[in-house]
Amino acid sequence: MSNALFRTKNIEQSIKDTEDPEHSLRKSLSALDLTVFGVGVIIGTGIFVLTGTAAKNTAGPAVSLSFVVAGVVCGLAALCYAEFASTVPVAGSAYTFSYASLGEFPAWIIGWDLVLELALGTAVVAVGWSGYIASLLDNAGWHLPEALSGRDGASGFGFDILAAALVLLLTAILVVGMKLSARVTTVVVAIKVAVVLVVIIAGAFFVKSGNYDPFIPKAQAVEAGGNLQAPLIQLMFGWAPSDFGVMGIFTAASVVFFAFIGFDVVATAAEETRNPQRDVPRGIIGSLIICTTLYVAVSIVVTGMQKYSSLSIDAPLADAFKATGHPWFAGLISFGAAVGLTTVCMILLLGQSRVFFAMSRDGLLPRFFSHTHPRFRTPYRPTILLGVVIAIVAGFTSLSELAELVNIGTLFAFIIVAVSVIILRRTRPDLERSFRTPLVPALPIVSVLASLWLMLNLPAETWLRFAIWMAIGFVVYFFYGRTHSGLAKAGAPAPESAGK
């Protein structure tokens, strides 16, 4: 039993599986495409919304340092992802990596985790996109019925038709092909990066140095207790939760971390990249550097334009320009946010369908979903299934309170990938690695500790929900995945001999 749970999938076999005509994906992406995908998914909700939330509630103007902290944590993980994605260019990202190093059961857990992370991420962003579009329509004098905007408070019933329609449209684009998806993403990313640059350049002329004083607001203790909304680390050690101060920077980092969600999705497209050994590391690291730089610049400008205590929660960038007497920029920012969130949804949906496809190809999920489209060479079955399910979820459910689950899921994946790099270096030193994570094992260990630190700064309630989802995953694996696994049917060797 224990050997079966930790049987590993030979890397050579993983790569060979991608050559099966019925289960292979078309290789059409370049380093530029991957970088655009990375920028497309990272620049979204975080830069347009979370800047104000984190600055007003926990960090003040030092929110720029929170973005740096979150960016460093992601950067450490990115170096680990880059080694794996260039060594094992197979769809599935952290799921595939852990299958090759930690074993089948840990791989299932991380795959199950990614399904939750990417599904909720897509739904949350779709609902946010719907809100921006509805606002723009209202400004133009067109008003959707409340029952079709998900905001019907009278009867308690509402279906967010805009959010659902967006998910279904993007599902169709992903079914048609990755190259079309890349072209659509390139156009949209160009628009929203231009909007972000306008914010930085124009906003710089309205910065007042007095708004940066104090840069790190003084800590303000609040009442401690058994509040599940308090960070887990404070409940564990009996610390009284506090707002602001140096600790506020780290608390804010665990919040703005949502702004970086998705850079790891680049790794899920490794199998569809023409030269993954070279291009995947470039795409992952390049997109992360670009976005971190833009995030820091935007946070510095917006907290300089308006006192952090006066920033709005819903639309801090747009409202900061309104406060300086330039409402025209507010409309431009709202348009950029709506356009930007489109690519975030599409790339999160892309990542989830690839993880689902990889798990199906390995037999841990029904193999019905592992067949690719005969013409487009895309995993159309899981893409359509997940697209419909997420469209329904986004249409009927307000998921703002579940957004933290996306953070904890991603950080958990970061930890697994970092550990997997260390293990695979020891068990398979013979593998050709076109990109090597520097300072192994020190850097992956630091990556694990940094990710764990941000996880501990998330609310205890988030940990409880995450544990429930994982428990459901255990049941599914032991009742289906363990017996239907491709390795189980092939009589995989015990972990001690796997891969030798």
C-alpha positions in Angstrom: 0.0 0.0 0.0 2.7 2.5 1.0 4.8 1.7 -2.1 1.7 2.1 -4.3 0.9 5.6 -2.9 4.4 6.8 -3.6 5.1 5.1 -6.9 6.7 7.7 -9.3 6.1 8.1 -13.0 9.3 7.8 -15.0 10.1 11.1 -16.7 11.0 9.4 -19.9 7.5 7.7 -19.9 5.9 11.1 -19.2 7.5 12.6 -22.2 6.7 9.5 -24.3 3.0 9.8 -23.4 2.9 13.2 -25.1 3.8 11.5 -28.4 0.6 9.4 -28.6 -1.4 10.9 -31.5 -4.7 10.6 -29.6 -3.3 12.3 -26.5 -0.8 14.8 -27.9 -1.0 18.6 -27.9 0.1 20.8 -30.8 3.4 22.7 -30.3 2.8 26.2 -31.4 4.0 28.6 -28.7 7.2 30.7 -28.5 9.0 32.4 -25.6 7.2 35.6 -26.5 3.8 33.9 -26.4 4.6 32.5 -23.0 5.8 35.8 -21.6 2.6 37.4 -22.9 0.6 34.7 -21.3 2.4 35.3 -18.0 1.9 39.1 -18.2 -1.7 38.5 -19.3 -2.7 36.4 -16.3 -0.7 38.4 -13.7 -1.8 41.9 -14.5 -5.5 41.9 -13.5 -7.4 42.1 -10.3 -4.3 42.8 -8.2 -3.1 45.9 -9.9 -6.5 47.5 -10.3 -8.1 46.6 -6.9 -5.8 45.1 -4.3 -3.4 48.0 -4.2 -6.1 50.1 -2.4 -7.2 47.3 -0.1 -3.7 46.5 1.2 -2.6 50.1 1.5 -5.7 51.2 3.4 -6.1 48.2 5.7 -2.6 47.0 6.6 0.5 48.5 4.9 -0.1 52.2 4.0 2.4 53.5 1.4 4.7 50.6 2.3 2.3 48.4 0.2 5.0 48.8 -2.5 7.3 46.8 -0.2 4.5 44.2 0.1 4.5 43.8 -3.6 8.3 43.3 -3.5 7.9 40.6 -0.8 5.3 38.8 -2.8 7.3 39.2 -5.9 10.4 37.7 -4.2 8.4 34.7 -3.0 7.1 34.1 -6.5 10.6 34.6 -7.9 12.0 31.9 -5.7 9.3 29.6 -6.8 9.8 30.7 -10.4 13.4 29.5 -10.4 12.2 26.0 -9.3 9.4 25.9 -11.8 11.8 26.9 -14.6 14.0 23.9 -13.9 11.2 21.5 -13.8 9.3 22.9 -16.8 12.5 22.7 -19.0 13.4 19.2 -17.8 9.9 17.7 -17.9 8.0 19.7 -20.7 4.7 18.0 -20.0 1.3 19.5 -19.4 0.2 19.6 -15.7 2.8 21.9 -14.1 3.2 21.1 -10.4 1.1 17.9 -10.7 3.5 16.5 -13.3 6.6 17.6 -11.4 5.5 16.0 -8.2 4.5 12.7 -9.9 8.1 12.4 -11.1 9.6 13.0 -7.7 7.3 12.7 -4.7 5.0 9.9 -6.0 1.4 9.3 -7.1 -0.5 10.3 -4.0 1.3 13.6 -3.5 0.9 14.3 -7.2 -2.9 13.6 -6.9 -3.1 16.0 -3.9 -1.3 18.8 -5.7 -3.4 18.2 -8.9 -6.6 18.3 -6.8 -5.4 21.5 -5.2 -4.7 23.1 -8.6 -8.2 22.2 -9.8 -9.6 24.2 -6.9 -7.2 27.1 -7.2 -7.7 27.6 -11.0 -11.4 27.0 -10.9 -12.1 29.5 -8.1 -9.6 31.9 -9.7 -11.4 31.9 -13.0 -14.8 32.3 -11.4 -13.7 35.1 -9.1 -12.1 37.1 -11.9 -15.1 36.5 -14.2 -17.4 38.0 -11.5 -15.0 40.9 -11.1 -15.0 41.4 -14.9 -18.8 41.4 -15.0 -18.8 44.2 -12.4 -16.6 46.4 -14.5 -18.6 45.8 -17.6 -21.9 46.5 -15.8 -20.4 49.7 -14.5 -19.3 50.8 -18.0 -22.8 49.9 -19.4 -24.4 52.0 -16.6 -22.2 55.0 -17.5 -23.5 54.6 -21.1 -27.1 54.5 -19.9 -27.6 50.8 -20.5 -28.8 48.9 -17.4 -28.9 45.2 -17.1 -31.8 43.8 -15.0 -30.6 43.0 -11.5 -31.7 39.3 -11.9 -29.2 39.0 -14.8 -26.3 40.7 -13.1 -26.1 38.5 -10.0 -27.1 41.5 -7.8 -30.8 40.8 -7.2 -31.2 41.5 -3.5 -35.0 41.5 -3.4 -35.7 37.9 -4.2 -32.3 36.6 -3.3 -32.0 35.1 -6.8 -29.7 36.3 -9.5 -27.7 35.0 -12.4 -24.6 36.9 -13.5 -25.1 36.4 -17.2 -22.0 38.5 -18.1 -19.7 36.4 -16.0 -21.1 33.2 -17.4 -21.0 34.4 -21.0 -17.4 35.4 -20.7 -16.3 32.0 -19.4 -18.2 30.2 -22.2 -16.8 32.5 -24.9 -13.2 31.9 -23.7 -13.9 28.2 -23.5 -14.7 28.3 -27.2 -11.5 30.2 -28.0 -9.4 27.6 -26.1 -11.1 24.7 -27.9 -10.2 26.2 -31.3 -6.5 26.4 -30.5 -3.6 27.7 -28.5 -2.3 30.0 -31.3 -5.6 31.8 -31.5 -5.6 32.1 -27.7 -2.1 33.6 -27.9 -3.1 36.1 -30.6 -6.1 37.2 -28.6 -4.0 37.5 -25.4 -1.3 39.5 -27.2 -3.8 42.2 -28.3 -5.5 42.4 -24.9 -2.2 42.5 -23.0 -0.9 45.3 -25.2 -4.0 47.3 -24.3 -3.9 46.8 -20.5 -0.1 47.3 -20.3 -0.6 50.6 -22.1 -3.3 51.6 -19.6 -1.0 50.7 -16.7 1.8 52.8 -18.2 -0.6 55.7 -18.5 -1.5 55.4 -14.8 2.2 55.4 -13.9 3.3 58.3 -16.1 0.2 60.5 -15.7 -0.1 59.8 -12.0 3.5 60.7 -11.3 2.6 64.4 -12.1 0.0 64.4 -9.3 2.1 62.8 -6.5 2.4 64.8 -3.3 5.3 63.9 -1.0 3.2 64.5 2.1 1.0 61.5 1.3 4.0 59.2 2.0 4.2 60.4 5.6 4.3 58.0 7.4 5.6 55.5 4.9 5.1 52.6 7.3 2.2 53.6 9.6 2.5 52.9 13.3 1.1 49.5 14.4 -2.3 49.6 15.9 -3.2 46.6 18.1 -6.7 45.3 17.9 -8.6 42.8 20.2 -7.3 39.2 20.0 -9.5 36.2 20.3 -10.8 33.1 18.5 -11.6 35.0 15.3 -11.2 32.7 12.3 -10.6 35.8 10.1 -7.4 36.4 12.0 -4.1 35.2 10.4 -3.4 31.6 11.5 0.0 32.4 12.8 -1.5 34.9 15.3 -4.0 32.3 16.6 -1.3 29.6 16.8 1.0 31.8 19.0 -1.6 33.8 20.8 -0.4 37.1 19.3 -2.9 40.0 19.2 -3.6 40.8 15.6 -2.3 44.2 14.6 -2.8 46.6 11.7 0.1 48.4 10.0 3.7 48.4 11.3 6.4 46.2 9.8 4.1 43.1 10.3 1.5 44.9 8.3 3.8 44.7 5.3 3.9 40.9 5.5 0.2 40.7 6.1 -0.4 42.8 3.1 2.0 40.6 1.1 -0.2 37.6 1.8 -3.2 39.6 0.4 -1.5 41.2 -2.7 0.0 37.7 -3.4 -3.3 37.2 -5.3 -2.0 39.7 -7.8 0.7 37.3 -8.8 -1.6 34.3 -9.2 -1.1 32.6 -12.5 2.5 33.0 -13.5 2.9 29.3 -12.8 0.2 28.7 -15.5 3.0 29.3 -18.0 4.5 26.0 -16.9 1.2 24.2 -17.8 1.8 25.2 -21.4 5.3 23.6 -21.6 4.0 20.7 -23.7 2.6 23.1 -26.3 5.8 25.1 -26.7 8.1 24.6 -29.6 11.3 24.8 -27.6 10.3 24.3 -24.0 13.9 23.8 -22.6 14.7 27.4 -23.6 11.4 29.2 -23.8 9.6 28.1 -20.7 12.2 29.5 -18.2 12.3 32.8 -20.2 8.5 33.0 -20.2 8.1 32.4 -16.5 10.9 34.6 -15.2 10.4 37.3 -17.8 6.7 37.8 -17.1 7.3 37.9 -13.3 10.0 40.6 -13.6 7.9 42.8 -15.9 4.8 42.5 -13.6 6.6 43.0 -10.3 8.2 46.2 -11.7 4.8 47.5 -12.9 3.1 46.6 -9.5 5.7 48.5 -7.5 5.5 51.5 -9.7 1.7 51.7 -9.6 1.6 51.3 -5.8 4.1 54.1 -5.3 2.2 56.4 -7.6 -1.3 55.7 -6.3 -0.3 56.1 -2.6 1.5 59.3 -3.6 -1.6 60.7 -5.4 -4.0 60.1 -2.5 -3.5 59.6 1.2 -3.6 55.8 1.9 -6.4 56.2 4.4 -8.6 57.8 1.8 -8.0 55.2 -1.0 -11.1 53.4 -2.1 -11.4 49.6 -1.8 -13.2 48.9 -5.0 -11.4 51.1 -7.6 -8.4 52.8 -6.0 -6.6 53.7 -9.2 -9.7 55.2 -10.9 -10.8 57.0 -7.7 -7.4 58.4 -7.1 -7.5 60.2 -10.4 -11.1 61.4 -9.6 -9.7 62.9 -6.3 -7.1 64.9 -8.2 -9.8 66.3 -10.6 -9.1 64.1 -13.6 -12.2 61.8 -14.0 -11.3 61.0 -17.7 -8.5 58.8 -16.5 -10.9 56.9 -14.3 -12.9 55.8 -17.3 -9.8 54.8 -19.1 -8.7 52.7 -16.1 -12.1 51.0 -15.8 -11.8 50.1 -19.5 -8.3 48.7 -19.0 -9.4 46.7 -16.0 -12.3 45.1 -17.9 -10.1 44.3 -20.9 -7.3 43.0 -18.6 -9.4 40.6 -16.6 -10.5 38.9 -19.9 -7.0 37.4 -20.4 -6.8 36.5 -16.7 -9.9 34.4 -17.0 -8.8 32.7 -20.2 -5.3 31.8 -19.0 -6.6 30.4 -15.6 -9.1 28.3 -17.5 -6.3 27.2 -19.9 -4.2 26.1 -16.9 -7.0 24.2 -15.2 -7.9 22.3 -18.4 -4.2 21.2 -18.9 -3.9 19.9 -15.3 -7.2 18.0 -15.7 -6.0 16.7 -19.0 -2.7 15.5 -17.6 -4.4 13.7 -14.6 -6.8 12.0 -17.0 -4.0 10.9 -19.3 -2.4 9.2 -16.2 -5.7 7.5 -15.4 -6.2 9.3 -12.1 -9.3 10.9 -13.6 -11.5 9.2 -16.4 -9.4 8.7 -19.5 -12.4 10.0 -21.6 -11.0 13.5 -20.9 -7.5 12.7 -22.2 -8.4 12.7 -25.9 -7.4 15.7 -28.0 -9.5 17.3 -30.8 -8.7 15.6 -34.1 -8.3 18.9 -35.9 -7.3 21.5 -33.2 -5.2 19.1 -31.1 -6.5 20.7 -27.9 -8.0 18.9 -24.8 -11.5 19.9 -25.8 -13.4 17.6 -23.5 -12.0 18.8 -20.2 -12.0 22.4 -21.5 -15.7 22.2 -22.4 -16.7 20.4 -19.1 -14.8 22.8 -16.9 -15.9 25.9 -18.9 -19.5 25.0 -18.4 -19.1 24.2 -14.7 -17.2 27.4 -14.0 -19.7 29.4 -16.0 -22.5 28.1 -13.8 -20.5 28.7 -10.6 -19.6 32.3 -11.7 -23.2 33.0 -12.7 -24.8 31.9 -9.5 -22.2 32.4 -6.8 -20.5 35.4 -5.2 -17.0 34.1 -4.5 -15.3 37.1 -3.1 -15.0 35.4 0.4 -13.3 32.4 -1.2 -10.6 34.3 -3.0 -8.1 33.4 -0.2 -8.4 29.8 -1.2 -6.7 30.6 -4.5 -3.8 32.1 -2.6 -3.4 29.1 -0.2 -3.7 26.7 -3.1 -1.0 28.4 -5.1 1.4 28.7 -2.2 0.9 25.0 -1.4 1.9 24.2 -5.1 5.0 26.4 -4.7 6.1 24.3 -1.7 5.6 21.1 -3.5 7.6 22.2 -6.6 10.5 23.5 -4.4 10.7 20.2 -2.5 10.4 18.2 -5.8 13.5 20.0 -7.2 15.6 18.9 -4.3 14.4 15.3 -4.5 14.8 15.0 -8.3 18.3 16.4 -8.0 19.2 13.5 -5.7 17.2 10.7 -7.4 17.8 11.6 -11.1 21.2 13.5 -11.3 21.6 12.1 -14.8 18.7 14.1 -16.3 19.6 16.8 -18.8 18.7 20.2 -17.3 18.8 23.1 -19.7 17.9 25.4 -16.8 19.2 24.7 -13.3 17.8 26.3 -10.2 20.8 28.0 -8.5 22.0 27.2 -4.9 20.2 23.9 -4.5 19.1 22.9 -1.9 19.4 26.3 -0.1 17.2 28.3 -2.6 14.3 25.8 -2.7 14.4 25.6 1.1 14.1 29.4 1.4 11.3 29.2 -1.2 9.4 26.7 1.0 9.9 28.8 4.1 8.8 32.0 2.4 5.6 30.4 0.9 4.8 28.8 4.3 5.2 32.2 6.0 2.6 33.8 3.6 0.3 30.8 4.1 0.4 31.3 7.9 -0.6 34.9 7.4 -3.9 33.8 5.7 -7.1 33.6 7.8 -7.6 30.4 9.8 -11.0 30.1 8.1 -9.2 29.7 4.8 -7.1 26.8 6.2 -10.3 25.1 7.3 -11.9 25.4 3.9 -8.7 24.2 2.3 -8.6 21.1 4.6 -12.2 20.2 3.7 -11.4 20.3 -0.1 -8.3 18.2 0.5 -10.4 15.6 2.5 -12.7 15.3 -0.5 -9.7 14.7 -2.7 -8.5 11.9 -0.4 -11.9 10.2 -0.9 -11.9 10.5 -4.7 -8.3 9.2 -4.9 -8.8 6.1 -2.8 -12.2 5.2 -4.4 -11.1 5.9 -8.0 -7.7 7.2 -8.8 -5.6 4.6 -6.9 -7.1 1.6 -8.8 -7.5 3.3 -12.2 -4.0 4.8 -12.3 -1.9 4.0 -15.4 1.0 3.0 -13.1 -1.3 0.6 -11.2 -2.4 -1.1 -14.3 1.2 -1.3 -15.7 2.6 -2.7 -12.4 4.9 0.2 -11.6 8.0 -0.6 -9.6 8.4 0.4 -6.0 9.7 3.9 -5.3 13.2 2.6 -4.5 13.7 1.4 -8.1 11.6 3.8 -10.0 13.5 5.7 -12.6 16.7 3.7 -12.2 
